[in-house]
Amino acid sequence: MTSPDTSADSLLRDACAALRAQPPSLLAPDTAALQAGLARIAEAGLDTVLQRLIDEAPQGSPTDGIAALLRPATQSWDEAEEIDVAVRHWEACRAAGQLDNELAADFGEYWRRLEWSALRHHLTLLGQGHAEERRLLAYIVKTASRYVALGALKRAMEARFPEFFELGFSLR
């Protein structure tokens, strides 16, 4: 009998293989959906964040699929697990020649783009009133707290949702 961890790992490996099997459909970010998500956080002051998220992936990102897989609205993985899966996926994509030179050369850049892809997805779901709002907000805090370019978003989150910045914060 397989343990749940082994089964989850196998499912993730299969899902990553399926992502690599078909080229990503690079869709431009939905500006209106991102605006709706940002408006749930702050009425104003996040235009630079919106523009940065749009400029970051004008035709979509090759990390969109893996971001949705690793940071779904309905479940949280430990970050070590996320990174482990992402590294294996990145290495396989690199070996298959599926990444541009910048992404293929630097896992750190790949991870940053993956996190920003997830952020766009989470803001879109937040704007749609997704039932897992608390988890989405926690994911947004996690990403906004990590990148200086998202400082305005972090400050807006601190003002509106200070409980996410108290000690003991967890996605679970």
Backbone as a chain_set.jsonl record, in Angstrom:
{"seq": "MTSPDTSADSLLRDACAALRAQPPSLLAPDTAALQAGLARIAEAGLDTVLQRLIDEAPQGSPTDGIAALLRPATQSWDEAEEIDVAVRHWEACRAAGQLDNELAADFGEYWRRLEWSALRHHLTLLGQGHAEERRLLAYIVKTASRYVALGALKRAMEARFPEFFELGFSLR", "coords": {"N": [[0.848, -1.18, 0.0], [0.537, 2.242, -0.787], [1.812, 5.192, 0.726], [0.084, 8.256, 1.709], [1.756, 10.464, 1.155], [3.521, 9.475, -0.797], [1.715, 8.904, -2.793], [0.664, 11.491, -3.333], [2.989, 12.716, -4.23], [3.473, 11.227, -6.525], [1.198, 11.908, -8.024], [1.692, 14.66, -8.391], [4.072, 14.521, -9.9], [3.07, 13.278, -12.21], [1.235, 15.243, -13.035], [2.98, 17.367, -13.579], [4.426, 16.251, -15.679], [2.374, 16.107, -17.567], [1.938, 18.846, -17.956], [4.344, 19.533, -19.213], [4.081, 18.087, -21.532], [2.282, 19.384, -23.197], [2.462, 22.443, -24.885], [2.454, 25.576, -23.121], [-0.488, 27.603, -23.028], [-0.191, 30.752, -23.708], [-1.691, 33.231, -22.285], [-2.582, 36.606, -22.082], [-2.534, 38.521, -19.053], [-5.63, 39.058, -17.321], [-6.716, 42.117, -17.089], [-8.964, 43.442, -15.927], [-9.887, 41.513, -14.114], [-7.664, 41.297, -12.415], [-7.657, 43.906, -11.392], [-10.081, 43.844, -9.979], [-9.469, 41.998, -7.972], [-7.367, 43.338, -6.641], [-8.808, 45.546, -5.754], [-10.281, 44.428, -3.708], [-8.493, 44.458, -1.732], [-7.455, 47.06, -1.438], [-8.825, 50.292, -1.934], [-7.517, 52.192, -3.481], [-4.239, 53.096, -4.789], [-2.796, 50.932, -5.681], [-2.112, 50.873, -8.329], [0.453, 50.834, -9.486], [1.339, 48.307, -8.811], [-0.522, 46.719, -10.166], [0.138, 47.442, -12.823], [2.753, 46.493, -12.936], [2.348, 43.732, -12.633], [0.978, 43.193, -14.985], [2.797, 44.046, -16.955], [4.817, 42.259, -16.461], [4.044, 39.816, -17.56], [3.096, 40.049, -20.404], [2.135, 38.461, -22.498], [1.34, 36.251, -21.149], [2.736, 33.607, -19.078], [5.244, 31.06, -19.016], [5.237, 29.814, -16.606], [2.718, 29.742, -15.571], [1.03, 27.413, -15.525], [2.361, 25.551, -13.784], [2.389, 27.098, -11.525], [-0.333, 27.277, -10.857], [-0.74, 24.631, -10.249], [0.949, 24.161, -8.029], [0.153, 26.064, -6.177], [-2.714, 25.965, -5.497], [-6.042, 27.228, -4.922], [-7.42, 25.754, -3.097], [-5.797, 24.195, -1.494], [-2.809, 23.877, 0.458], [0.659, 23.543, 0.176], [3.714, 22.651, 1.837], [6.371, 24.993, 1.661], [8.887, 23.939, 1.056], [8.226, 21.57, -0.254], [6.909, 22.637, -2.486], [9.061, 23.96, -3.737], [10.756, 21.81, -4.251], [9.259, 20.299, -6.138], [9.01, 22.253, -8.108], [11.701, 22.689, -8.844], [12.378, 20.197, -9.955], [10.567, 20.177, -12.095], [11.415, 22.458, -13.508], [14.035, 21.652, -14.213], [13.435, 19.496, -15.928], [11.958, 20.824, -17.93], [13.936, 22.55, -18.864], [15.797, 20.691, -19.877], [14.292, 19.71, -21.962], [14.236, 21.868, -23.611], [12.257, 23.827, -23.348], [12.184, 26.324, -22.218], [12.866, 29.853, -22.186], [16.067, 31.518, -22.622], [16.688, 33.097, -20.332], [15.029, 32.048, -18.262], [15.864, 29.389, -18.314], [18.478, 29.581, -17.456], [18.491, 30.311, -14.773], [17.277, 29.262, -11.802], [16.274, 30.794, -9.717], [15.101, 33.033, -10.964], [13.144, 31.69, -12.391], [11.592, 30.712, -10.228], [10.731, 33.139, -9.107], [9.121, 34.117, -11.199], [7.231, 32.086, -11.217], [6.03, 32.477, -8.708], [4.929, 35.015, -9.115], [3.175, 34.458, -11.172], [1.395, 32.821, -9.774], [0.472, 34.738, -7.97], [-0.93, 36.515, -9.667], [-2.975, 34.775, -10.432], [-4.185, 34.242, -7.935], [-5.08, 36.806, -7.167], [-6.951, 37.239, -9.187], [-8.84, 35.204, -8.606], [-9.587, 36.061, -6.056], [-10.833, 38.482, -6.68], [-13.058, 37.451, -7.898], [-14.507, 36.538, -5.837], [-13.905, 34.071, -4.585], [-14.432, 31.125, -2.618], [-12.381, 30.32, -0.916], [-11.15, 32.534, 0.388], [-9.502, 33.323, 2.615], [-7.237, 31.659, 2.398], [-6.313, 32.47, -0.105], [-5.685, 35.156, 0.457], [-3.628, 34.724, 2.302], [-1.701, 33.508, 0.649], [-1.216, 35.687, -1.047], [-0.132, 37.556, 0.74], [2.203, 36.183, 1.424], [3.675, 36.205, -0.998], [3.752, 38.957, -1.65], [5.222, 39.909, 0.483], [7.731, 39.08, -0.039], [8.947, 40.317, -2.244], [10.427, 43.317, -3.21], [9.404, 44.957, -5.227], [6.723, 44.599, -4.921], [5.98, 46.034, -2.757], [4.016, 48.052, -2.24], [1.665, 46.579, -2.354], [2.079, 44.827, -0.214], [2.085, 46.673, 1.926], [-0.551, 47.62, 1.749], [-1.916, 45.26, 2.331], [-1.037, 44.844, 4.957], [-2.288, 46.996, 6.212], [-5.029, 46.462, 5.811], [-5.42, 43.773, 6.496], [-4.143, 43.003, 9.113], [-3.843, 40.778, 10.734], [-2.605, 38.767, 9.288], [0.035, 39.28, 9.488], [0.955, 38.825, 11.969], [2.875, 37.063, 14.463], [3.367, 33.572, 14.004], [1.981, 33.081, 11.714], [0.511, 31.133, 9.185], [-0.066, 29.123, 6.295], [-1.686, 27.017, 6.581]], "CA": [[0.0, 0.0, 0.0], [1.342, 3.462, -0.854], [1.449, 6.214, 1.714], [-0.489, 9.449, 1.08], [2.83, 11.312, 0.641], [3.993, 8.876, -2.032], [0.64, 9.081, -3.764], [0.625, 12.908, -3.708], [4.19, 12.967, -5.028], [3.241, 10.608, -7.832], [0.223, 12.74, -8.732], [2.374, 15.88, -8.803], [4.972, 14.186, -11.012], [2.232, 13.053, -13.398], [0.69, 16.531, -13.466], [4.089, 18.121, -14.179], [4.691, 15.635, -16.991], [1.296, 16.541, -18.464], [2.21, 20.248, -18.292], [5.444, 19.575, -20.174], [3.664, 17.425, -22.77], [1.631, 20.331, -24.083], [2.981, 23.796, -24.702], [1.515, 26.427, -22.389], [-1.234, 28.602, -23.792], [0.212, 32.002, -23.083], [-2.746, 34.23, -22.336], [-2.264, 37.841, -21.372], [-3.294, 38.66, -17.806], [-6.926, 39.723, -17.393], [-6.572, 43.356, -16.329], [-10.164, 43.707, -15.124], [-9.917, 40.552, -13.01], [-6.63, 41.705, -11.474], [-8.155, 45.117, -10.727], [-11.117, 43.442, -9.02], [-8.786, 41.388, -6.832], [-6.658, 44.395, -5.911], [-9.82, 46.397, -5.114], [-10.694, 43.759, -2.471], [-7.442, 44.719, -0.759], [-7.382, 48.509, -1.212], [-9.6, 51.081, -2.904], [-6.61, 52.929, -4.359], [-2.832, 53.015, -4.44], [-2.136, 49.72, -6.17], [-1.977, 50.939, -9.784], [1.797, 50.428, -9.897], [1.391, 46.845, -8.684], [-1.285, 46.201, -11.303], [0.924, 47.623, -14.045], [3.908, 45.59, -12.868], [1.865, 42.368, -12.887], [0.626, 43.104, -16.412], [4.038, 44.158, -17.722], [5.621, 41.062, -16.195], [3.62, 38.699, -18.423], [2.157, 40.619, -21.376], [1.543, 37.378, -23.28], [1.263, 35.083, -20.279], [4.024, 33.123, -18.589], [5.376, 29.601, -19.041], [5.107, 29.307, -15.238], [1.319, 29.803, -15.14], [0.499, 26.077, -15.235], [2.97, 24.983, -12.582], [1.948, 27.936, -10.398], [-1.686, 26.842, -10.494], [-0.621, 23.288, -9.674], [1.613, 24.197, -6.733], [-0.517, 26.981, -5.252], [-4.151, 26.011, -5.755], [-6.829, 27.95, -3.916], [-8.065, 24.822, -2.173], [-4.842, 23.388, -0.747], [-1.492, 24.478, 0.667], [1.796, 22.644, 0.349], [4.862, 23.287, 2.479], [7.187, 25.628, 0.626], [9.955, 23.019, 0.656], [7.634, 20.676, -1.255], [6.693, 23.436, -3.694], [10.351, 24.2, -4.383], [11.238, 20.522, -4.76], [8.535, 19.994, -7.377], [9.343, 23.283, -9.094], [13.062, 22.431, -9.343], [12.329, 19.038, -10.857], [9.853, 20.598, -13.304], [12.313, 23.383, -14.197], [15.11, 20.865, -14.825], [12.877, 18.735, -17.052], [11.637, 21.792, -18.991], [15.221, 22.988, -19.402], [16.348, 19.592, -20.677], [13.461, 19.576, -23.164], [14.336, 23.095, -24.393], [10.96, 24.504, -23.303], [12.287, 27.604, -21.518], [13.744, 30.841, -22.812], [17.411, 31.511, -22.025], [16.686, 33.694, -18.997], [14.462, 31.089, -17.315], [16.675, 28.169, -18.295], [19.764, 29.842, -16.812], [18.43, 30.723, -13.372], [16.089, 28.792, -11.098], [15.747, 31.902, -8.919], [14.206, 33.797, -11.84], [11.998, 30.803, -12.647], [10.778, 30.694, -9.018], [10.085, 34.449, -8.994], [8.025, 34.167, -12.179], [6.196, 31.157, -10.749], [5.303, 33.136, -7.626], [4.141, 36.113, -9.672], [2.059, 33.811, -11.88], [0.44, 32.423, -8.733], [-0.122, 35.964, -7.446], [-1.955, 36.962, -10.634], [-4.089, 33.826, -10.335], [-4.859, 34.434, -6.651], [-5.805, 38.08, -7.218], [-8.113, 37.025, -10.054], [-9.821, 34.434, -7.837], [-10.063, 36.93, -4.98], [-11.772, 39.413, -7.302], [-14.278, 36.717, -8.248], [-15.181, 36.142, -4.604], [-13.666, 32.65, -4.343], [-14.768, 30.68, -1.262], [-11.152, 30.155, -0.119], [-10.57, 33.871, 0.481], [-8.423, 33.396, 3.604], [-6.044, 31.022, 1.837], [-5.833, 33.353, -1.168], [-5.049, 36.299, 1.113], [-2.361, 34.248, 2.87], [-0.77, 33.365, -0.471], [-0.882, 37.039, -1.521], [0.784, 38.101, 1.742], [3.475, 35.461, 1.306], [4.397, 36.677, -2.177], [3.976, 40.406, -1.549], [6.229, 40.143, 1.51], [9.028, 38.59, -0.506], [9.508, 41.082, -3.359], [10.409, 44.764, -3.009], [8.536, 45.548, -6.242], [5.334, 44.448, -4.481], [5.893, 46.703, -1.461], [2.726, 48.743, -2.065], [0.677, 45.535, -2.072], [2.333, 44.374, 1.155], [1.621, 47.715, 2.856], [-2.018, 47.612, 1.711], [-2.339, 44.056, 3.045], [-0.791, 45.082, 6.385], [-3.302, 47.928, 6.703], [-6.369, 45.879, 5.741], [-5.445, 42.434, 7.1], [-2.955, 42.912, 9.982], [-3.727, 39.45, 11.355], [-1.717, 37.917, 8.491], [1.417, 39.669, 9.74], [1.278, 38.502, 13.352], [3.7, 35.862, 14.61], [2.621, 32.331, 13.939], [1.274, 33.033, 10.446], [0.648, 29.886, 8.459], [-1.035, 28.901, 5.224], [-2.551, 25.887, 6.947]], "C": [[0.89, 1.238, 0.0], [0.866, 4.447, 0.2], [0.856, 7.414, 0.991], [0.577, 10.362, 0.486], [3.346, 10.79, -0.694], [2.964, 9.067, -3.129], [0.567, 10.526, -4.248], [1.815, 13.25, -4.585], [4.025, 12.402, -6.443], [2.254, 11.426, -8.667], [0.855, 14.038, -9.227], [3.323, 15.623, -9.966], [4.188, 13.979, -12.3], [1.671, 14.362, -13.936], [1.771, 17.382, -14.121], [4.435, 17.552, -15.557], [3.627, 16.044, -17.999], [1.487, 18.001, -18.876], [3.304, 20.355, -19.349], [5.043, 18.999, -21.526], [2.946, 18.364, -23.733], [2.152, 21.728, -23.826], [1.961, 24.667, -23.976], [0.777, 27.369, -23.329], [-0.996, 29.928, -23.088], [-0.855, 33.057, -23.302], [-2.332, 35.443, -21.53], [-3.09, 37.916, -20.091], [-4.591, 39.44, -18.033], [-6.891, 40.952, -16.48], [-7.761, 43.623, -15.42], [-10.237, 42.768, -13.919], [-8.862, 40.901, -11.957], [-7.054, 42.952, -10.699], [-9.191, 44.776, -9.665], [-10.483, 42.821, -7.775], [-8.062, 42.415, -5.987], [-7.632, 45.305, -5.175], [-10.346, 45.761, -3.822], [-9.688, 44.02, -1.355], [-7.383, 46.204, -0.406], [-8.134, 49.232, -2.319], [-8.704, 51.786, -3.916], [-5.174, 52.657, -3.944], [-2.104, 51.802, -4.953], [-1.987, 49.698, -7.69], [-0.594, 50.494, -10.252], [1.963, 48.914, -9.806], [0.659, 46.204, -9.851], [-0.459, 46.29, -12.577], [2.117, 46.683, -14.079], [3.496, 44.148, -13.168], [1.509, 42.158, -14.354], [1.886, 43.126, -17.262], [4.895, 42.902, -17.602], [5.294, 39.922, -17.165], [2.632, 39.2, -19.472], [1.474, 39.564, -22.249], [1.403, 36.106, -22.454], [2.653, 34.639, -19.873], [4.075, 31.602, -18.665], [5.269, 28.987, -17.64], [3.657, 29.3, -14.757], [0.777, 28.431, -14.732], [1.054, 25.481, -13.959], [2.58, 25.797, -11.349], [0.564, 27.512, -9.924], [-1.659, 25.464, -9.825], [-0.064, 23.339, -8.251], [0.937, 25.097, -5.708], [-2.011, 27.094, -5.578], [-4.887, 26.725, -4.619], [-7.366, 27.029, -2.828], [-7.109, 24.019, -1.312], [-3.531, 24.147, -0.612], [-0.464, 23.383, 0.851], [2.833, 23.392, 1.187], [5.739, 23.864, 1.378], [8.326, 24.721, 0.167], [9.458, 22.034, -0.402], [7.407, 21.404, -2.575], [8.005, 23.605, -4.459], [10.897, 22.911, -4.97], [10.569, 20.179, -6.087], [8.914, 20.987, -8.463], [10.739, 23.059, -9.678], [13.055, 21.266, -10.323], [11.643, 19.396, -12.177], [10.739, 21.515, -14.151], [13.427, 22.617, -14.914], [14.611, 20.085, -16.035], [12.522, 19.657, -18.223], [12.902, 22.298, -19.665], [15.802, 21.939, -20.331], [15.58, 19.422, -21.988], [13.499, 20.829, -24.043], [13.052, 23.911, -24.407], [11.002, 25.876, -22.635], [13.163, 28.564, -22.309], [15.066, 30.857, -22.05], [17.436, 32.031, -20.607], [16.147, 32.712, -17.958], [15.31, 29.832, -17.206], [17.963, 28.359, -17.504], [19.678, 30.007, -15.301], [17.141, 30.245, -12.707], [15.474, 29.905, -10.256], [14.773, 32.759, -9.721], [12.961, 32.98, -12.167], [11.044, 30.814, -11.444], [10.032, 32.017, -8.852], [8.92, 34.537, -9.974], [6.889, 33.235, -11.789], [5.372, 31.827, -9.652], [4.433, 34.274, -8.153], [2.98, 35.58, -10.502], [0.978, 33.416, -10.883], [-0.262, 33.651, -8.168], [-1.207, 36.493, -8.381], [-3.199, 36.076, -10.533], [-4.883, 34.051, -9.042], [-5.64, 35.741, -6.616], [-7.057, 37.96, -8.081], [-9.209, 36.276, -9.298], [-10.413, 35.26, -6.7], [-11.104, 37.906, -5.513], [-13.085, 38.769, -7.686], [-15.037, 36.244, -7.019], [-15.051, 34.665, -4.289], [-13.903, 32.301, -2.872], [-13.541, 30.562, -0.356], [-10.417, 31.484, 0.043], [-9.393, 33.936, 1.451], [-7.133, 32.785, 3.062], [-5.452, 31.897, 0.73], [-5.112, 34.561, -0.579], [-3.696, 35.897, 1.706], [-1.308, 34.066, 1.78], [-0.304, 34.739, -0.962], [0.108, 37.694, -0.563], [2.167, 37.475, 1.582], [4.301, 36.007, 0.141], [4.72, 38.161, -2.072], [5.07, 40.731, -0.534], [7.637, 39.809, 1.034], [9.707, 39.506, -1.52], [9.334, 42.587, -3.146], [9.45, 45.434, -3.998], [7.06, 45.467, -5.869], [5.096, 45.12, -3.125], [4.566, 47.4, -1.22], [1.616, 47.742, -1.739], [0.85, 45.025, -0.642], [1.809, 45.394, 2.166], [0.093, 47.772, 2.902], [-2.569, 46.405, 2.467], [-2.148, 44.237, 4.553], [-1.868, 45.985, 6.981], [-4.676, 47.272, 6.79], [-6.491, 44.556, 6.494], [-4.231, 42.238, 8.023], [-2.763, 41.53, 10.605], [-2.801, 38.515, 10.586], [-0.246, 38.208, 8.756], [1.831, 39.433, 11.18], [2.142, 37.253, 13.389], [2.821, 34.63, 14.567], [1.806, 32.197, 12.662], [1.544, 31.71, 9.734], [-0.394, 29.812, 7.374], [-2.011, 27.792, 5.599], [-3.504, 26.243, 8.032]], "O": [[1.892, 1.277, 0.713], [-0.32, 4.522, 0.52], [1.087, 7.588, -0.205], [0.354, 10.973, -0.559], [3.581, 11.568, -1.619], [3.315, 9.363, -4.271], [0.425, 10.767, -5.446], [1.682, 13.981, -5.566], [4.399, 13.041, -7.427], [2.45, 11.614, -9.868], [0.591, 14.471, -10.349], [3.377, 16.41, -10.911], [4.595, 14.451, -13.362], [1.632, 14.574, -15.149], [1.505, 18.053, -15.118], [4.706, 18.307, -16.491], [3.942, 16.301, -19.161], [1.225, 18.356, -20.025], [3.208, 21.167, -20.27], [5.602, 19.381, -22.554], [2.993, 18.165, -24.947], [2.271, 22.151, -22.676], [0.755, 24.524, -24.18], [1.345, 27.869, -24.301], [-1.534, 30.185, -22.012], [-0.921, 33.693, -24.355], [-1.796, 35.32, -20.429], [-4.22, 37.428, -20.05], [-4.635, 40.367, -18.842], [-7.018, 40.839, -15.261], [-7.581, 43.994, -14.26], [-10.611, 43.191, -12.825], [-9.124, 40.814, -10.757], [-6.834, 43.042, -9.491], [-9.181, 45.35, -8.576], [-10.916, 43.091, -6.655], [-8.129, 42.374, -4.758], [-7.321, 45.788, -4.086], [-10.81, 46.475, -2.933], [-9.992, 43.828, -0.178], [-7.275, 46.569, 0.764], [-8.087, 48.839, -3.485], [-9.084, 51.959, -5.074], [-4.917, 52.069, -2.894], [-0.911, 51.644, -4.694], [-1.764, 48.64, -8.279], [-0.47, 49.85, -11.293], [2.65, 48.311, -10.631], [1.157, 45.257, -10.458], [-0.367, 45.319, -13.328], [2.454, 46.139, -15.131], [4.205, 43.428, -13.871], [1.713, 41.074, -14.899], [2.033, 42.322, -18.183], [5.61, 42.534, -18.535], [6.179, 39.154, -17.543], [1.46, 38.827, -19.443], [0.343, 39.768, -22.689], [1.353, 35.007, -23.006], [3.644, 35.242, -20.287], [3.077, 30.929, -18.41], [5.216, 27.764, -17.507], [3.397, 28.885, -13.628], [0.129, 28.311, -13.692], [0.3, 24.959, -13.137], [2.455, 25.249, -10.254], [0.321, 27.403, -8.722], [-2.466, 25.179, -8.941], [-0.554, 22.635, -7.368], [1.124, 24.917, -4.505], [-2.508, 28.176, -5.893], [-4.391, 26.802, -3.495], [-7.728, 27.494, -1.747], [-7.555, 23.233, -0.477], [-3.186, 24.963, -1.467], [-0.683, 22.42, 1.586], [2.827, 24.622, 1.238], [5.838, 23.293, 0.292], [8.688, 24.742, -1.01], [10.187, 21.702, -1.337], [7.677, 20.864, -3.648], [8.054, 23.417, -5.675], [11.444, 22.917, -6.072], [11.243, 19.809, -7.048], [9.118, 20.601, -9.614], [10.935, 23.223, -10.882], [13.656, 21.343, -11.395], [12.082, 18.971, -13.246], [10.806, 21.363, -15.37], [13.73, 22.892, -16.075], [15.295, 20.02, -17.056], [12.759, 19.308, -19.379], [12.944, 22.458, -20.884], [16.247, 22.252, -21.436], [16.157, 19.035, -23.004], [12.87, 20.86, -25.101], [12.782, 24.617, -25.379], [9.966, 26.526, -22.499], [14.084, 28.147, -23.011], [15.173, 30.282, -20.968], [18.13, 31.473, -19.757], [16.738, 32.557, -16.89], [15.457, 29.273, -16.119], [18.487, 27.398, -16.94], [20.686, 29.858, -14.61], [16.055, 30.747, -13.0], [14.254, 29.946, -10.1], [13.732, 33.163, -9.203], [11.855, 33.518, -12.213], [9.83, 30.914, -11.618], [8.852, 32.03, -8.502], [7.838, 34.991, -9.603], [5.719, 33.552, -12.002], [4.144, 31.751, -9.67], [3.314, 34.468, -7.678], [1.912, 36.19, -10.532], [-0.208, 33.647, -11.116], [-1.465, 33.612, -7.913], [-2.284, 36.877, -7.927], [-4.328, 36.567, -10.546], [-6.114, 34.049, -9.06], [-6.751, 35.78, -6.088], [-8.103, 38.515, -7.744], [-10.375, 36.668, -9.344], [-11.607, 35.166, -6.417], [-12.135, 38.133, -4.879], [-14.109, 39.445, -7.792], [-16.092, 35.619, -7.14], [-15.992, 34.061, -3.776], [-13.604, 33.103, -1.987], [-13.665, 30.694, 0.862], [-9.202, 31.552, -0.143], [-8.376, 34.552, 1.132], [-6.053, 33.345, 3.254], [-4.234, 32.047, 0.638], [-4.047, 34.945, -1.062], [-2.73, 36.654, 1.617], [-0.149, 34.433, 1.971], [0.876, 34.925, -1.257], [1.076, 38.316, -0.999], [3.179, 38.176, 1.604], [5.5, 36.243, 0.29], [5.839, 38.576, -2.373], [5.77, 41.732, -0.684], [8.62, 40.219, 1.651], [10.932, 39.475, -1.643], [8.221, 43.065, -2.929], [8.756, 46.383, -3.634], [6.237, 46.184, -6.436], [4.127, 44.808, -2.433], [4.037, 47.347, -0.11], [0.731, 48.033, -0.935], [-0.137, 44.815, 0.062], [1.165, 45.024, 3.147], [-0.491, 47.952, 3.971], [-3.576, 46.516, 3.166], [-3.003, 43.828, 5.339], [-2.31, 45.773, 8.11], [-5.411, 47.506, 7.75], [-7.541, 44.254, 7.061], [-3.379, 41.394, 7.743], [-1.645, 41.157, 10.962], [-2.266, 37.568, 11.162], [0.626, 37.467, 8.302], [2.938, 39.798, 11.576], [2.138, 36.468, 12.441], [1.682, 34.641, 15.033], [1.007, 31.268, 12.546], [2.679, 31.236, 9.694], [-1.483, 30.37, 7.509], [-3.063, 27.659, 4.974], [-4.3, 25.404, 8.455]]}, "num_chains": 1, "name": "protein.A"}
